[in-house]
Amino acid sequence: MLGHAVRRFATSAVRSTHYPEGPGNNLPFSIENKWALLIKISLFFGSGFAVPFLLVDVILDTTSDWDATMLL
């Protein structure tokens, strides 16, 4: 009896939550404005893609004996 009451309470507690359902409601950002979403996604992935290239540029600029004309 006690187990049945606990199980019934647990399932009703889960059902009684008032979170909105549907696509995009569980995301930490809004997907309503597609242009703002495009800019945010581009900045996020673009910055991650650019970091290695920027680091190589900084490292090559700090070394004094490296000359880019050696590649030609």
Buried (B, 14 or more C-beta within 10 A) or exposed (E): EEEEEEEEEEEEEEEEEEEEEEEEEEEEEEEEEEEEBEEBEEEEEEEEEEEEEEEEEEEEEEEEEEEEEEEE
